[in-house]
Amino acid sequence: MNAEAQGCLAEQLHLALWFYKFIQTMVFAIKEINQDSSLLPNITLGFQIFDSCQILSRALLGATQFLAGGQNPIPNFHCGHTPPQAGLIGEAGITESRTIARWLDLYKYPQISYFATGPVADDGSQFRSFFRTVPSSRLQALGLARLVTHFGWTWVGLLTTDSEYGKQGIEIVREEIVRNGACVAFSELLDKPPDTGNVERVARRVAGSKSQVIVTFCGSEAQPLLVLLHSQGVKGKVWLCSEAMSHITFYRNRQALLMLSGSLAISSRKQPVPGLRDFVIRLHPSASPEDIFIQEFWGEVFHCWWDASSKEGGNKSSHSCTGKENLGDGRNSFVGMMGFGLSFNIHNAVYAIAHALHDMAQEEPRGLKRTEGRVPGIEPWKLLHYLRKVRFKNKVGEEVSFDQHGDPPALFDVLNTRLPSTKQFQAVPVGQIAFSPSQGEELKVDDSAIMWTGGNTQVPVSVCTPSCPMGHYKTQRSDMATCCFECVPCASGEISNQTDSSACSRCPEDQWPGAGQTQCVPKRELFLHFHEPLGAGLASASICGSLLPVLILGLFVTHRGTPLVRANSRELSYLLLAGLALSFLCCLPFLGRPTPRSCLWRQAAFGLTFALCLSCILAKTAMVVAAFRATSPGNPAKLWLGSRTPRAVVLLGCLPQLLLCATWLATSPPSPGRDAHSIPHAISLFCDEGSPSAFWGMLAYLCLLVALSLAGAFLARNLPDAFNEAWLICFSLLGCLGVWLAFVPAYLTSRAWYTAATEAFAILASSSALLCGIFFPKCCILLWHPELNTRRFLMRRETHAST
């Protein structure tokens, strides 16, 4: 087997030690496979190492050497004296991996990258021989977008580096969060390497934005920005970091770490390879003389030099290596440094090729059968076929396979970055995101375990506009992003029972918004309640008013033999007082909840009762006029002075009203009604009169009786009688007529239950006008001036009148 690993151990010690661990991981995996009798029995795997030094041309040279099988490669030729190559493991960088993939894809040689996360081709179809054991940056971006949606952040800033990795990843994040309803507050690009002016401009944008969440797709390039923001006192920002930024060892500056405290990062699941640590600890230059890197590695770890050449080559150590140094000594940091978790990607890559070879050997045994101690050449396109179908469980029980794009199942840890009082930066797992072809996406986050920036445990809010409360709805402004809106109170009669409503809903006709316009409540039913001030006042006036005619009737009965009572048609007075008592009581059916019975009888009862009162007054005036005109000889008025005449006048006066009311009740009777529109927040209960013509006809007839009575009273105003009540009748009828003339416009402009109050008041006022105008002066004489209630006073007035 051949493999390509990164070295250049003379450059960047920290990174170089990482890649040396990767080399040893590959060696460890190959030794495990060769010692496993159940996997590739009777076949021994080997390897070659090509060092690209992270240089594109050297990576391409290594791939060419791999294909040619020698140090001096010739395109399209392969040296037959070397063992057959099964596949290539590498590269770490996406640019180098893409370049190698174009070359290897021509020959259908499998390539498995252990660190390159970026897209190799736009649609994945260009390089069918490319695989990887690390989740792609596309899945990283999807994971970050899922976290934004999970926490309900809708106003998010985007930050990336000026690189293919960053630009492509952040664009996927943008598309996903916008598709899920969030908006981008800003999108900034960090130069690579960082430029002071660029960092200051980005810092101003971050500090000035209302967005509290910033999704980052960058690595150590963000450190100058974090330091600058900390120096400016920027607080409360949550950084949502990609895989590259989750390696917090990049950030050596404490100020940068303080800015990241309380943020989230996603990182592919990293577990140590079982047995790898012990294998690395046993490394020793004397045990691996064929390892050309181990002496330089040993010198860098223990800060010593092996010979004068290594000292002159740049090793600044002050002492030489003795060989007695121990990698398991706790004083060196090599075993504890990061990189062992990432080593599983290489371990899985080696085992994937081994399992593909094993499956091919099982189905096509001739292809891997030894011939004279040699293994014949492997047809790479066949191995590629089995590699696409490979599926196995690694040393910790995780399933390893590849989808149609060559990507493995992705499992990301969600890390909560913290810098507690112990001053040791921590990345605490608080959840995971899984992407699997068979099970889809799965996000699990323990929200209660997250310590947010500032030590808060509540999820930070990052929105352009705070949520519209219930009772309001969102309205979009054309000059703002879709996540920025204004909250407008619901209109009258509408509610909103959830936050961030896009529209309010109208309540049903019999309901009205409650307090805050968050729910519909039944409308209040309005009518003239007896216990309310207006209803109680009208009811009291009605009862008291009905008692007055009764008291006056008793007074008249007591003084029935006196000239005052006898001179003004005693029987008609009794009947009029009874009618007025009933007229006052007719106000009561207009109060309380309208019922079919009260609606049916209240208008008819008033119309008949008041017609009775007016007929009695008409009979009084008619009798007075007839009595004085009958004194002339031969005057036919004497015929009207009989005892039956008043009764006939009263009967004839009431009969038309009786017929009208009977027809009204028979053809179009009044009934209860509900008015839900006149008063928006209430339902007015009223009586629908059924036939407006009948109602106004009833009132018109009453007005006719008033007019006839008024005309009779006017004719009798100057008749010689000390107890002539024509003037009293005249004034009382004028008052009654004024009440009803005022009633008409008031009734027409009133709505619902107000019409009942208007008519009840008119009944009381007109009845009071008749009672007060006709009977109160007589009561004054009967009670306080009895000397005027004599026949002598009556005869004296008559004498003065005849003179």
C-alpha positions in Angstrom: 0.0 0.0 0.0 1.2 3.6 -0.7 0.3 6.6 1.3 1.0 10.3 1.2 1.6 12.3 4.4 2.6 15.8 5.2 6.0 16.4 6.8 8.3 19.3 6.4 9.2 18.9 10.0 11.7 21.8 9.8 8.7 24.2 9.4 6.0 24.9 12.0 6.8 22.5 14.8 3.3 22.3 16.1 1.8 21.4 12.7 4.7 19.1 11.8 4.2 17.0 14.9 0.6 16.6 14.0 1.5 15.1 10.6 4.1 12.8 12.1 1.3 11.4 14.3 -0.7 10.8 11.2 2.3 8.9 9.6 2.5 6.7 12.7 -1.2 6.1 12.7 -0.9 4.7 9.2 2.0 2.5 10.2 0.1 1.3 13.2 -3.0 0.4 11.2 -1.0 -1.5 8.6 0.7 -3.5 11.3 -2.7 -4.3 12.9 -4.0 -5.5 9.5 -1.0 -7.6 8.8 -1.3 -9.3 12.2 -5.1 -9.9 11.8 -5.6 -13.4 10.3 -9.2 -12.7 9.5 -8.5 -9.7 7.3 -6.5 -10.2 4.1 -5.0 -13.6 5.2 -1.7 -14.5 3.5 -1.4 -11.0 2.1 1.0 -8.4 3.6 0.4 -4.7 3.2 3.1 -2.2 2.8 3.3 1.6 2.3 5.3 4.4 0.9 5.5 8.0 2.1 5.5 11.0 -0.2 6.2 14.4 1.4 4.5 17.3 -0.4 5.6 20.0 2.2 2.1 21.5 1.5 3.4 22.5 -2.0 1.1 21.8 -4.9 3.8 20.9 -7.3 5.3 18.4 -4.8 1.9 16.9 -4.2 1.5 16.3 -8.0 5.0 14.9 -8.2 4.2 12.4 -5.4 1.0 11.3 -7.2 3.0 10.8 -10.4 5.6 8.7 -8.6 2.8 6.7 -7.0 1.3 5.9 -10.4 4.7 5.2 -12.1 6.0 3.1 -9.1 9.4 4.8 -9.1 11.4 8.0 -8.2 11.8 9.0 -11.8 8.2 8.8 -13.2 7.3 8.6 -16.8 3.6 9.4 -17.6 1.5 6.4 -18.6 4.3 3.9 -17.6 4.6 1.8 -14.5 7.6 0.1 -13.1 6.9 -3.6 -12.9 9.5 -4.2 -10.2 7.5 -2.7 -7.4 4.6 -4.2 -5.5 1.2 -3.2 -6.9 -0.4 0.0 -5.5 -3.9 -0.4 -4.0 -4.7 3.3 -3.3 -3.5 6.6 -2.0 -4.3 8.2 1.3 -4.1 12.0 1.1 -3.9 14.9 0.8 -4.7 17.1 3.8 -5.4 20.3 1.9 -8.4 20.6 -0.4 -6.4 22.3 -3.2 -3.7 19.5 -3.2 -6.4 16.8 -2.9 -8.3 18.3 -5.9 -5.2 18.4 -8.0 -4.3 14.8 -7.2 -7.9 13.7 -7.8 -7.8 15.0 -11.3 -4.7 12.9 -12.0 -5.7 9.7 -10.2 -9.3 9.8 -11.6 -7.9 9.2 -15.1 -6.5 5.9 -14.0 -9.3 5.0 -11.6 -7.0 4.7 -8.6 -8.8 5.2 -5.3 -7.9 8.3 -3.2 -9.0 8.7 0.4 -8.4 12.1 2.0 -8.3 12.2 5.8 -8.4 16.0 6.3 -9.7 17.8 3.2 -13.3 18.9 3.8 -14.0 21.3 0.9 -15.9 20.3 -2.3 -13.7 18.5 -4.8 -16.1 19.1 -7.6 -19.4 21.0 -7.9 -21.6 18.0 -8.3 -19.4 15.2 -7.1 -19.4 13.5 -10.5 -16.1 14.7 -11.8 -13.9 12.6 -9.5 -15.5 9.2 -9.0 -12.3 7.8 -7.4 -12.2 10.4 -4.6 -13.2 9.4 -1.1 -12.7 10.9 2.4 -13.0 9.8 6.0 -13.6 13.3 7.3 -17.0 15.0 7.0 -17.2 17.5 4.2 -17.4 21.3 4.8 -20.9 21.1 3.2 -22.1 19.1 6.1 -20.3 21.4 8.5 -22.2 24.3 7.0 -25.5 22.4 7.2 -24.8 21.7 10.9 -24.2 25.3 11.6 -27.4 26.3 9.9 -29.3 23.7 11.9 -28.0 25.2 15.1 -29.1 28.7 14.0 -32.6 27.3 13.3 -32.7 25.2 16.5 -32.0 28.3 18.8 -34.5 30.5 16.9 -31.9 33.0 15.7 -33.2 35.1 12.8 -30.7 37.9 12.6 -27.2 36.4 12.0 -23.8 37.8 11.0 -21.5 35.8 8.7 -17.8 35.9 8.8 -15.3 33.9 6.7 -11.8 34.1 5.3 -10.9 34.9 1.8 -10.4 31.3 0.8 -12.3 28.7 -1.1 -13.1 26.7 2.1 -14.6 29.8 3.8 -16.5 31.2 0.8 -18.1 28.0 -0.2 -19.0 27.0 3.4 -20.5 30.3 4.3 -22.5 30.4 1.1 -24.1 27.1 2.1 -24.9 28.5 5.6 -26.5 31.6 4.0 -28.7 29.5 1.7 -29.9 27.2 4.5 -30.7 29.9 7.1 -32.5 32.0 4.5 -34.5 29.0 3.4 -35.5 28.4 7.0 -36.7 32.0 7.5 -33.6 33.7 9.0 -31.8 36.8 7.6 -28.2 37.8 7.2 -27.3 40.9 9.2 -23.9 41.3 7.5 -21.4 39.1 5.7 -17.7 40.0 6.0 -14.5 38.6 4.6 -11.3 38.4 6.5 -8.1 38.8 4.4 -5.7 35.9 4.4 -3.2 36.8 5.9 -5.2 39.3 8.0 -4.7 43.0 7.2 -5.0 45.7 9.9 -7.3 47.9 7.9 -9.5 44.9 6.9 -9.6 43.7 10.6 -10.6 47.2 11.8 -13.4 47.5 9.2 -14.8 44.0 10.1 -14.6 44.9 13.8 -16.7 48.1 13.3 -19.3 46.1 11.4 -19.5 43.4 14.1 -19.6 45.9 16.9 -22.2 48.0 15.3 -24.6 45.2 14.3 -27.6 44.3 16.4 -26.9 40.6 15.6 -25.7 38.7 18.7 -24.8 35.6 16.7 -21.9 35.4 14.2 -21.4 32.3 12.2 -17.7 31.9 11.4 -16.1 29.8 8.7 -12.4 30.5 9.4 -9.5 29.4 11.5 -6.6 31.2 13.2 -7.1 34.2 10.9 -9.9 35.3 13.3 -7.5 35.9 16.2 -6.6 39.5 15.4 -10.3 40.3 15.1 -11.1 38.7 18.4 -8.4 40.6 20.2 -9.5 43.9 18.7 -13.1 43.4 19.6 -12.1 42.5 23.2 -10.0 45.7 23.5 -13.1 47.7 22.3 -15.2 46.2 25.0 -17.6 44.3 22.7 -19.6 41.8 24.8 -22.5 39.5 24.4 -21.6 38.1 21.0 -22.0 34.4 20.4 -19.6 32.9 17.9 -20.8 29.8 16.0 -17.6 28.2 14.8 -16.9 25.7 12.1 -14.5 22.8 12.3 -11.4 24.9 11.5 -12.1 27.4 14.2 -13.1 24.8 16.8 -9.4 23.9 17.3 -9.0 26.3 20.1 -5.2 25.7 20.5 -4.8 28.0 17.5 -5.8 30.9 19.8 -2.9 31.5 22.1 -4.0 35.0 23.1 -6.1 35.1 26.3 -8.2 38.0 24.9 -9.2 36.0 21.9 -10.2 33.1 24.2 -12.3 35.4 26.3 -14.2 36.5 23.3 -14.9 32.9 22.4 -16.0 32.0 25.9 -19.7 31.0 25.9 -19.9 30.3 22.2 -20.5 27.1 20.2 -18.4 25.1 17.8 -19.0 22.0 15.8 -16.2 19.5 15.4 -16.3 16.1 13.8 -16.3 13.3 16.4 -12.7 12.6 17.4 -11.9 9.5 19.4 -8.5 8.1 20.1 -7.5 5.0 18.2 -7.3 2.1 20.7 -3.7 1.1 21.2 -2.2 4.0 19.1 -1.0 5.9 22.2 0.9 2.9 23.5 2.3 2.3 20.0 3.6 5.9 19.8 5.1 5.8 23.3 7.2 2.8 22.3 8.7 4.7 19.3 12.5 5.0 19.5 15.2 5.8 17.0 17.0 2.6 17.6 13.8 0.5 17.0 13.0 2.2 13.7 16.2 2.9 11.9 14.3 2.9 8.5 12.2 5.9 9.7 14.0 9.0 8.2 11.9 11.4 10.3 12.3 9.9 13.7 15.6 11.5 14.7 14.4 15.0 13.7 11.1 14.3 15.5 13.0 13.1 18.6 15.1 16.2 18.7 12.1 18.5 18.4 10.2 16.7 21.1 13.0 16.5 23.6 14.9 19.7 22.5 18.1 17.9 21.8 20.3 17.2 18.8 21.7 13.9 17.5 24.8 15.1 15.7 26.6 18.3 14.5 24.7 18.4 11.2 21.3 18.6 13.0 22.6 21.3 15.3 23.9 23.3 12.3 20.6 22.8 10.5 18.7 25.0 12.9 18.2 22.9 16.1 18.8 25.4 18.9 18.9 22.8 21.7 21.8 23.0 24.1 22.4 19.3 24.6 22.6 16.2 22.5 20.1 13.3 22.5 21.1 10.3 24.6 18.5 7.9 23.4 17.3 7.4 27.0 14.5 9.9 26.6 11.0 8.5 27.1 7.9 9.6 25.1 5.8 8.4 28.0 7.4 10.9 30.3 4.7 13.4 31.5 7.1 16.2 31.1 6.8 16.3 27.3 3.6 17.3 25.6 3.7 15.3 22.5 1.4 12.5 23.6 -1.1 14.9 25.1 -1.3 17.4 22.2 -4.2 17.4 19.8 -4.1 15.2 16.8 -4.8 11.8 18.2 -8.5 12.2 17.7 -8.0 13.2 14.1 -5.8 10.1 13.6 -8.9 7.9 13.4 -9.6 9.4 10.0 -6.3 7.9 8.8 -7.0 4.6 10.6 -10.4 4.4 8.9 -8.9 5.2 5.5 -6.3 2.4 5.8 -9.0 -0.1 7.0 -11.4 0.9 4.2 -8.8 0.0 1.5 -8.0 -3.2 3.4 -11.7 -4.2 3.6 -12.2 -3.4 -0.1 -9.2 -5.6 -1.0 -10.6 -8.3 1.3 -14.0 -8.2 -0.4 -12.4 -8.3 -3.8 -10.3 -11.3 -2.8 -13.3 -13.1 -1.6 -15.3 -12.6 -4.8 -12.3 -12.7 -7.2 -9.7 -14.9 -5.6 -7.5 -15.1 -8.7 -6.9 -11.4 -8.6 -5.0 -11.5 -5.4 -3.5 -15.0 -5.6 0.3 -15.2 -5.1 2.4 -16.3 -8.1 6.0 -17.2 -7.4 6.1 -15.1 -4.2 4.6 -12.1 -6.0 1.2 -10.6 -6.1 0.0 -9.8 -9.6 -1.0 -6.2 -10.4 -4.4 -5.0 -9.0 -6.9 -3.6 -11.5 -7.7 -0.3 -9.7 -11.2 0.1 -11.3 -12.2 -3.2 -9.7 -10.9 -2.1 -6.3 -12.8 1.2 -6.8 -16.0 -0.8 -7.3 -15.6 -2.6 -4.0 -14.5 0.5 -2.1 -17.7 2.2 -3.0 -19.6 -0.7 -1.4 -17.4 -1.1 1.6 -19.1 -1.1 5.0 -17.5 -2.1 8.3 -17.3 -1.1 11.9 -14.0 0.3 13.2 -12.3 -0.3 16.5 -14.8 1.7 18.5 -17.9 0.3 16.8 -18.6 3.2 14.5 -19.8 2.3 11.0 -17.5 3.3 8.1 -19.0 3.6 4.6 -19.2 6.0 1.7 -22.2 7.7 0.0 -22.5 8.4 -3.7 -20.2 11.4 -3.3 -17.5 9.5 -1.5 -18.4 11.1 1.9 -18.6 9.1 5.1 -21.5 9.3 7.6 -20.9 12.5 9.5 -21.1 12.9 13.3 -20.3 16.3 14.7 -20.0 17.1 18.3 -21.5 20.4 19.4 -18.9 22.0 21.8 -19.5 24.8 24.3 -16.3 26.9 24.6 -15.7 28.1 28.2 -13.0 30.0 30.0 -13.8 29.4 33.7 -12.0 30.8 36.7 -9.4 28.1 36.5 -8.1 29.9 33.4 -8.0 26.7 31.4 -10.0 26.9 28.2 -12.5 24.1 27.8 -14.6 22.8 25.0 -17.5 20.9 26.7 -19.7 18.6 24.5 -23.3 19.6 24.8 -24.8 17.8 21.8 -24.3 16.2 18.5 -25.4 16.5 14.8 -25.5 13.3 12.7 -25.8 13.1 9.0 -26.5 9.6 7.6 -27.8 8.5 4.2 -30.1 6.0 5.8 -31.4 8.0 8.8 -31.1 11.5 7.5 -30.3 14.4 9.8 -30.5 14.3 13.6 -29.7 17.1 16.0 -29.5 16.6 19.7 -28.6 19.5 22.0 -28.9 19.8 25.7 -29.8 23.5 26.0 -29.6 23.5 29.8 -26.0 22.4 29.7 -24.8 25.3 27.7 -23.0 28.2 29.4 -23.5 31.2 27.2 -21.4 34.3 27.0 -21.4 36.3 30.3 -22.2 33.1 32.3 -25.9 33.2 31.2 -27.9 30.0 30.9 -30.7 31.5 28.9 -30.5 31.2 25.1 -29.4 34.6 23.7 -31.8 36.4 21.4 -30.6 37.5 18.0 -33.3 39.1 16.0 -33.6 42.3 14.0 -36.9 43.2 15.6 -38.1 41.9 18.9 -41.0 39.5 18.7 -44.3 41.1 18.1 -46.4 40.4 21.2 -49.9 38.9 21.1 -52.4 41.5 20.1 -50.1 42.8 17.4 -49.1 41.7 13.9 -46.0 42.1 11.8 -45.9 44.5 8.8 -43.0 44.4 6.5 -41.3 47.6 5.4 -40.1 47.7 1.8 -36.7 49.2 2.8 -35.8 46.6 5.3 -34.9 42.9 5.3 -37.6 40.3 5.7 -36.7 39.7 9.3 -37.0 43.4 10.2 -40.6 44.5 10.7 -42.9 46.8 12.6 -45.4 45.6 15.2 -48.8 47.1 14.6 -51.7 46.7 17.1 -54.6 44.6 15.8 -57.6 46.6 14.5 -60.8 46.9 16.4 -62.6 43.6 16.5 -59.5 41.5 15.7 -57.1 39.5 17.8 -53.7 37.8 17.6 -53.2 34.9 20.0 -49.5 34.1 19.2 -46.3 36.1 18.9 -45.0 37.2 15.6 -48.4 36.9 13.9 -48.4 37.9 10.2 -52.1 38.9 10.4 -54.8 39.4 13.0 -58.0 37.3 12.9 -61.5 38.8 13.3 -63.6 37.6 16.2 -67.0 36.0 15.5 -70.0 38.2 15.4 -71.0 37.4 18.9 -67.5 37.9 20.4 -65.1 40.7 21.0 -61.4 41.0 21.7 -60.6 40.8 25.4 -57.9 42.8 27.2 -54.8 43.0 25.1 -56.6 41.7 22.1 -55.2 38.2 22.6 -58.5 36.2 22.7 -62.1 36.6 21.8 -64.6 36.8 24.6 -68.4 36.8 24.4 -69.8 40.2 23.9 -71.6 41.8 26.7 -75.3 41.8 26.3 -76.8 45.3 26.6 -80.3 46.1 27.7 -82.1 48.2 30.3 -81.1 46.3 33.4 -83.1 46.9 36.5 -80.0 47.1 38.7 -78.3 49.7 36.5 -78.8 53.4 37.3 -80.9 54.2 34.2 -83.0 51.1 34.5 -83.4 51.5 38.2 -84.4 55.2 37.8 -87.0 54.4 35.2 -88.4 51.5 37.2 -88.7 53.7 40.3 -90.3 56.5 38.4 -92.7 54.0 36.8 -93.8 52.5 40.1 -94.0 55.8 41.9 -95.8 57.4 39.0 -98.4 54.6 39.1 -99.0 55.2 42.8 -99.8 58.9 42.4 -103.0 58.3 40.3 -104.1 55.7 42.8 -103.6 58.2 45.7 -105.4 61.0 43.8 -108.2 58.5 43.0 -108.5 57.8 46.7 -108.6 61.5 47.4 -111.3 62.0 44.8 -113.3 59.2 46.1 -113.1 60.7 49.6 -114.3 64.0 48.3 -116.7 62.6 45.8 -119.6 64.7 47.1 -117.8 68.0 46.8 -118.7 70.5 44.1 -115.1 70.3 42.6 -115.2 66.5 42.0 -118.9 66.5 40.9 -118.4 69.5 38.5 -115.9 67.7 36.2 -117.4 64.3 35.3 -116.6 62.3 38.3 -116.7 58.9 36.5 -114.5 60.1 33.7 -112.0 61.4 36.2 -111.9 58.0 38.0 -111.4 56.3 34.6 -108.7 58.7 33.6 -106.8 58.2 36.8 -107.0 54.4 36.4 -105.7 54.8 32.9 -102.8 57.0 34.0 -101.8 54.5 36.6 -101.7 51.8 34.0 -99.9 54.1 31.6 -97.1 54.6 34.2 -96.8 50.8 34.6 -96.5 50.4 30.8 -92.9 51.6 31.2 -91.9 48.4 33.0 -92.0 46.0 30.0 -89.4 48.2 28.3 -86.9 47.3 31.1 -85.0 44.0 31.6 -84.0 41.4 29.0 -86.4 41.4 26.0 -88.5 38.3 25.9 -91.0 37.2 23.3 -93.8 38.0 25.8 -92.6 41.4 26.8 -91.9 42.4 23.2 -95.3 41.2 22.1 -97.4 43.2 24.6 -95.5 46.3 25.6 -96.3 48.5 22.6 -99.9 47.3 22.4 -100.4 47.8 26.2 -99.1 51.3 26.0 -101.1 52.2 22.9 -104.4 51.0 24.3 -103.8 52.5 27.8 -102.8 55.9 26.5 -105.7 55.8 24.0 -108.0 55.2 27.0 -106.5 58.2 28.8 -106.8 60.5 25.8 -110.4 59.2 25.0 -111.4 60.1 28.6 -110.0 63.6 28.1 -111.8 63.9 24.8 -115.0 62.8 26.4 -114.5 65.5 29.2 -114.0 68.3 26.7 -116.9 67.1 24.6 -119.3 67.0 27.6 -118.2 70.5 28.8 -118.8 72.0 25.4 -122.2 70.2 25.0 -123.4 71.2 28.4 -122.9 74.9 27.9 -124.3 74.9 24.4 -127.4 73.0 25.5 -128.5 76.1 27.5 -129.8 77.7 24.3 -133.4 76.9 23.4 -133.8 74.3 20.7 -130.1 73.5 20.6 -129.7 69.8 19.6 -126.6 69.6 22.0 -129.1 68.5 24.7 -129.1 65.1 23.1 -125.4 64.6 24.1 -125.9 65.3 27.8 -127.0 61.8 28.6 -125.0 59.5 30.9 -124.2 57.2 28.1 -122.4 59.8 26.0 -119.1 59.8 27.8 -118.9 56.0 27.7 -119.6 56.0 24.0 -116.9 58.6 23.4 -114.4 56.6 25.4 -115.4 53.4 23.6 -115.2 54.9 20.2 -111.9 56.5 21.0 -110.3 53.2 22.0 -111.9 51.0 19.4 -109.7 52.0 16.4 -106.5 51.6 18.5 -107.7 48.2 19.6 -108.3 47.1 16.0 -105.0 48.4 14.9 -103.1 46.6 17.7 -104.9 43.4 17.2 -104.1 43.4 13.5 -100.5 44.3 14.3 -100.1 41.4 16.7 -101.8 39.0 14.4 -99.9 39.8 11.2 -96.4 40.9 12.2 -95.9 40.7 16.0 -92.9 42.2 17.6 -90.1 39.8 18.7 -86.7 39.9 20.4 -83.7 41.0 18.3 -79.9 41.2 18.6 -77.8 44.1 17.3 -74.1 43.2 17.2 -73.0 46.1 15.0 -74.2 49.4 16.5 -72.0 49.0 19.5 -68.8 47.1 18.5 -67.9 45.6 21.8 -71.4 44.5 22.9 -74.7 43.0 21.7 -77.7 45.1 22.1 -80.9 43.2 22.9 -84.0 44.9 21.7 -87.5 44.3 20.5 -88.0 44.3 16.8 -91.3 46.0 16.3 -92.2 43.7 13.4 -94.2 46.2 11.4 -92.9 49.8 11.5 -96.1 51.0 9.8 -98.3 49.6 12.6 -96.0 51.2 15.2 -96.1 54.7 13.7 -99.8 54.2 12.9 -100.4 53.6 16.6 -98.5 56.8 17.5 -100.3 58.8 14.8 -103.7 57.8 16.2 -102.6 58.9 19.7 -101.6 62.2 18.2 -105.0 62.5 16.5 -106.7 62.0 19.9 -104.5 64.6 21.4 -105.4 67.0 18.6 -109.1 66.4 19.0 -109.0 66.8 22.7 -106.9 69.9 22.4 -109.4 71.4 20.0 -112.3 70.7 22.4 -110.4 72.1 25.3 -109.6 75.3 23.3 -113.3 75.8 22.5 -114.3 75.4 26.1 -111.6 77.7 27.5 -113.9 80.7 28.1 -117.0 78.9 29.4 -118.4 80.3 32.7 -117.6 77.6 35.2 -115.6 78.1 38.3 -114.3 74.6 38.0 -113.8 74.6 34.2 -110.8 72.4 33.5 -110.5 73.3 29.9 -107.3 75.4 30.5 -105.8 72.5 32.5 -106.5 70.1 29.8 -105.2 72.4 27.2 -101.8 72.9 29.0 -101.5 69.2 29.8 -102.1 68.2 26.2 -99.6 70.7 24.9 -97.0 69.2 27.3 -97.9 65.7 26.2 -97.7 66.7 22.5 -94.3 68.4 23.1 -93.0 65.2 24.6 -94.0 63.1 21.7 -92.8 65.6 19.1 -89.4 65.4 20.8 -89.7 61.6 20.9 -89.9 61.2 17.2 -86.4 62.4 16.3 -84.9 60.9 19.4 -86.4 57.6 18.5 -85.2 57.7 14.9 -81.6 58.5 15.9 -81.4 55.9 18.6 -80.1 52.4 18.1 -80.9 49.1 19.8 -81.6 49.3 23.5 -81.4 53.1 23.5 -84.8 53.2 21.7 -86.4 51.3 24.6 -85.0 53.9 27.1 -86.2 56.7 24.8 -89.7 55.4 24.6 -89.9 54.5 28.3 -88.9 58.1 29.1 -91.5 59.4 26.7 -94.2 57.3 28.3 -93.3 58.6 31.8 -93.1 62.2 30.6 -96.4 62.2 28.7 -98.2 60.5 31.6 -96.8 62.9 34.1 -97.8 65.8 31.9 -101.4 64.7 31.9 -101.4 63.8 35.6 -99.8 67.0 36.7 -101.6 69.3 34.3 -105.1 68.1 35.1 -105.2 66.8 38.7 -102.5 68.6 40.7 -104.4 71.9 40.8 -107.5 70.1 42.0 -105.5 68.2 44.6 -104.2 71.6 46.0 -107.7 72.8 46.4 -108.9 69.6 48.0 -106.0 69.5 50.4 -105.0 73.0 51.2 -107.8 75.3 50.1 -111.1 73.6 51.0 -112.8 77.0 51.2 -112.7 77.1 47.5 -114.5 73.8 47.2 -118.0 75.2 47.9 -121.2 75.8 46.0 -121.2 79.5 47.1 -117.7 80.0 45.5 -119.0 78.2 42.4 -122.2 80.4 42.2 -120.1 83.6 42.8 -117.9 82.8 39.9 -120.9 82.1 37.7 -122.5 85.5 38.8 -119.4 87.4 37.9 -119.2 85.6 34.6 -122.9 86.4 33.7 -122.5 90.1 34.6 
